[in-house]
Amino acid sequence: MQLCNLKDAVPLLKGSEKNFEEISKEFDPEAFDGQEGVDFILETTKKDSVLIVAVGKLTNIALALKKDPSFADRTKVVWLGSNYPEPGEYNQDNDTIAMNYVLNSKIPFEMFTVRYGKPSGTDAVSVTKSEVNQKMPGLGPVASEPIEGRHGGSFSTFGDYSVNLFEHIFDHIDHQGSQQSRPLFDMVALAILKNPSWGSTQEIPAPILIDNQWVERPQNQRKITLWENFEKEPILTDFYSTLERPVPISLHPSN
């Protein structure tokens, strides 16, 4: 936020630390883990038309539904998560019970597949280390106040900081071959909101995850939207061109 000169311009609130099951056991709607973030979601959706892009576990969304079921009538959730129809994915596995709670609700829900190692998920929209080193330096707004990087150093643009982050990420993950690459995951969901033609959708009866296996429910009247088959090249082209000519957006919540 600071690199985009938005520090203190919009709220940055803390969500839940525990998982949905732990918080739900003795749920007090006026005092629970993650209340500040959940209450902000609930109050904001009462005032404005808001689309929620969830790029982590779904605990906060499930808690909002538990505290105020009418929340489902006021918004839509876009979630970056799951390897559906196969098991295993970071956001999914970090709070499976919250995910199932949301799938069993009536809130409009769109799921962006990750699908590690397969061409049909967001995992396939990746950039190489050399590409980042070549294209990212200096991109983005110039921050009025620089930040200190996670690995040290001082940075005034997101482009410069991303080069530093990308350099260090390969200390922690194992890659085969000479071209080290990293998927951009969350960014893909945001790109599709700009241009839905960069992915394909299908409407499916909401499944459920039981014992780490997806269970289909073909008779389920509850439908969700599944996003897959993302267009890597136009998404990346838009990503770079946006950072080359950054334009501040309106801070009105509905935008």
N, C-alpha and C positions, 0 to 999 in steps of 0.2 A: 504493500500500500504506500509506503514511503517512497519507493522508487517511482511510483506513478503520481506522486504529490497528492495522495489521498489520505494521508495519515490524519486521523481525527475528523476527517470529512464525512466518513460513514462509520457505523458501529463495527467494532471487532469484538465479538462476545465469545465467552467460553461455553462450550457445550458439555455434555455428560462425559465423565471419565469411566464409569461403570457400564456394564451392559444392561440391556432392557430387562432381562429377567431379574437381575439383582435389584434394580431400582423399583420394579413393579411389586416386589414381595410385600412391602409395607408402604405403598404409595400414598404420599401426602401431597395433594395437588398444590399446596401452598409452600412446600418445603421439600425439594428433591434435587438430586444431583443433576446439574445441567439446566436448572430452572431459568436462569437468566436468558440463555439462548432460546429455549423453548418458548418462553413468554414473549420474547421479541418476535418470533415467527408468528405466534398466534395473533398478537396485536397488530402486526403489520398487515397480515392478510385480511383483517377486519376493515382496514382503511383503504387498501389499494389492491388492484389486480396484480398478483405476484406469481411468477413462475419460480419454483424452487429447484435449483440444480444441486443435487446432493452428490458429492464426489468422495464420500467416505462411507463408513458404516451408517445404517439407517436408524440408529438409536434415537436421535433427536426428533426425527419425523414420527417414529412410533410413539414417543412420549407426548408429542403434540396431539396426536390422534387420541391417545388415552385420556389426556386432560380435557380435551374439547373435541368430541367426535364430529361436531359441525365443521371443524377444520377441513374435513374431506370435501365439503361443498364449495370451498372458497379458493382452491388453488389446484395446481397440477405439479407432480414431482417427476423430475427427470433424474435418473440415477445411473451413475457410472459404476457398474458392478456386475458380477457373476460371469461364469463360463458357460452358462446355460446353452445346451442341455446337459453339459457335463458338470461334475462337481469341482469345487476348489477355485477360490478367487479371494484375494485379500479382503476387500470390503465385505463380501458375502460372509466369509468365515469369521470375521471379527464380531459379528452379532447376528447369527442366523435367526434367532428368535425374533428380533426386531424386524428382520426382512420378511419373515413369514407373517408377522402381525400386519405389516403394511400390505402384503399381497392379499391378505384376507379382508382388508378394509375395502371401502368403495372409492378411495381417493384416486383420481386419474393418475396413471403410473406408466412411465416410459423407461425401459431398461436398455442401456447401452452395453452390449456384450464386450468382454475383455478377451476371452479365449486365447490364453497364452499359447504362443507358437503356431497359431493358425491364421490364415489370410483373411478370415471373415470377421475378426474382432478388432477392437481399438489397438490391440497389441501390434497389429501390422502397420500402424501409422507411426513409424519410427524414424529417427534421424541418426546419422552416424556422428561419431566424435569429430571427424575431419570436417563434416558439413557445418557443425556448430562452430568450430574454430574459424571457419571461413566466413560464415554469413552473419553470425550473431554479434560480433564486437560493435559496440556503440549504438545498438538498436534500442528503440524505446524512448520515452520522455527522459529529459535530463532532470534528475531529482534536485530540488532546491537544497536538500540536506542529504548527504551520502549516508549509506548504511555500512555497518561492519559485517563482513561475510561470515558465514558459518565456519569456514575454514581459515578465517583471518582475511586481512586486506580490506580496502575501502572501495566502494562502488557507487557510481552515480547514475548508471543505466542498468536496466534489467538485462540487456544484451551482454554487457561485460560480466555481470554477476552469473549469468547462465553458463558462460564459458567456464568460469571457475567451478561452478557446481558440477558441470558435466565432466570436468577433468577428474574430480574426486569420486564421482559415483562409481567409477570403474574399479576403485579400490575395494568395493564391497560386493560386487556382483561378478559372476563368472561368465565370460563370453568366449565362444569358440570362433576361430577364424581371425583374420587380420582386420576386418572392418567392424570395430566396436560400435554398437548401436543401442539406442534406448527408446522405447515407446513413449509417446507423449500422452497417452491415456486420457486424463481429464480434459485436456484441451480439445480433444476430438468432439466430446459432447457439446462443448460451447461452440465449436465451429459449425456443427450440424444445426444448431439453433439459428445461426446466421444464414445457412443455406441447406435446407433439408434434402436437396438433390444430391448431396455428397454422401448419402447413405441410403439404405433401403429398409423398409419396415414390413412387419407383418403383425396382425392382431391375433393374439392367442388367448385361450382360456388360462387364467392365472394358475400356474403350477404351485407346488409347495416343496420345500426341501425337508426330507425326513431321513435321519441317519446318514447325512451327507450325500444323499442321492435325490435327484429331482424326480418328483412324482407328478405325472401328468393328470389333469382333471378335465377331460374332454367335455364333460357335462356342466362344467362350472360356468354360470352366467356372468361371472366377473371376468372381464377382458382387460388385458394389458397390451401395450405396444412394445414390440421387440425391435431394436435397431441393430443392424449388422451390415457387412459388405461396404466398408467405408472407402471413399475415394482419396487415397493417400496424396497424390500429387496436387490436386486443387486445394486440399486442406492446408498443405504445407506452403503452397504459393501464397494463399491468403494470409497465413500466419506471418510470413516474412514481410509481405507488403504492408500489413497493418502496423508492424513494428517499425518499418522504415518511415511511415508517415502517421505517427500516432496522433489521434484526435481525441481530446477529452470528451467524455460522454456526460449527459445530464445526470445529476446525482439524485433525481427523483426516483423513489423506490420502484415505480412501475417500469422504469427503463433498465 
